[in-house]
Amino acid sequence: MHMFKINEDYLKLPGSYLFSAIGKKVAAYEEEHPEQSVIRLGIGDVTQPLAPAIIDALHGAVEEMAHAETFHGYAPDLGYEFLRTAMAEKDYKDRGCDIKADEIFISDGAKCDSGNIQEIFAKDNRIAVCDPVYPVYVDTNVMAGRTGTYNADTETWSDVIYMPCTKETNFAPELPKETPDIIYLCFPNNPTGSTITKPQLQEWVDYANKNGAVIIYDAAYEAYISEEDVPHTIYECDGARTCAIELRSFSKNAGFTGVRLGAAVVPKDLKCGDVMLHALWARRHGTKYNGAPYIVQKAGEAVYSEAGRTQLGEQVAYYMKNAGIIYDGLKSAGYNVSGGVNAPYIWLETPKGMTSWQFFDHLLEHAGVVGTPGSGFGPSGEGYFRLTAFGSYENTVAAISRIKEI
Ligand code: PLP
């Protein structure tokens, strides 16, 4: 009998064990200890409500949709000009970067863009990723058949170039020995909370231009940068226009995890021979995507208003205060910690040689606190643990005092 075939590359994906395993362990603990409130500092989701300036913009846009004269149907392919212009001005021009509004493609978030962007590259391109890493970059290349075979013992793919980010390198990657075609970088980093300086990022840009590689730069945590020498965008580096795509998200700077908005920046100078990647991404966007909702793009515009910037600055400061509490608290309790200064993630070395999962159990059992085992982000995450600053202030303070009492 005739039978359709599936994309067998999907079958190569190992189960997404991490968050389901965490969920099961937490549920079992809660059942056994109904008296203990569990504090969750594991998942990287925000908890503060949308800022008033965003809510006002949403209400205004909803009202516009109620009247024929101001109603909006399909959005333009690249997104509304008002949002792209605001981004070009505030995210780029104000930082001295040359990015035009028509090089910005509005999307529903950095997860989709980071997963979809690989489509415009040939299947036999080799990708390089940091280890540990945000899993979407690898898994979407697995689905596309670009990663070779999986080794369950080492939890690595044969055709992926891994760039270990260890404490020896301040959790930054080193230039790979084998030459990749596509390099995924994310700074400030999830999960380690590490950053690199502008001269360090410049080295990557120079390397990519010299070796004919493209950098996919995920700037989802840009709003958390507090130090002067940390670049807010890869386009602060000379030559980035010819080698880098940048992904932006409204999730962590403005609390849009449930609202959904992001953007991909593809400069027109980024070419393979005569072919502009901009043209390919425009074709893909126009064919497969109908745009983020008008209402949401109006909310995105409010992120750049004066009121929006002030309110969101306060929101980021709220989370970063939590980050400071976690960082200082763990440090004074004798832990080796990093991150938390330019990122809402604190990366800690598990004590006494515990594995990431042993420490997860230890923390849950003795403190009722949930974090994320570093090994879930890649082999070099073994022996590490991630806590997030996205909880409430009260929960964060309570969690740290419980951890100190262990
Ligand atoms: N990129 C990184 C590195 C992330 O950690 C996340 C979310 O946790 C995303 C992208 C997803 O962003 P968005 O909500 O815009 O899809």
Boltz pocket constraint, residues with backbone or C-beta under 6 A from the ligand:
constraints:
  - pocket:
      binder: B
      contacts: [[A, 44], [A, 108], [A, 109], [A, 110], [A, 111], [A, 112], [A, 114], [A, 134], [A, 186], [A, 188], [A, 190], [A, 218], [A, 220], [A, 248], [A, 249], [A, 250], [A, 251], [A, 256], [A, 257], [A, 261], [A, 262]]
      max_distance: 6.0
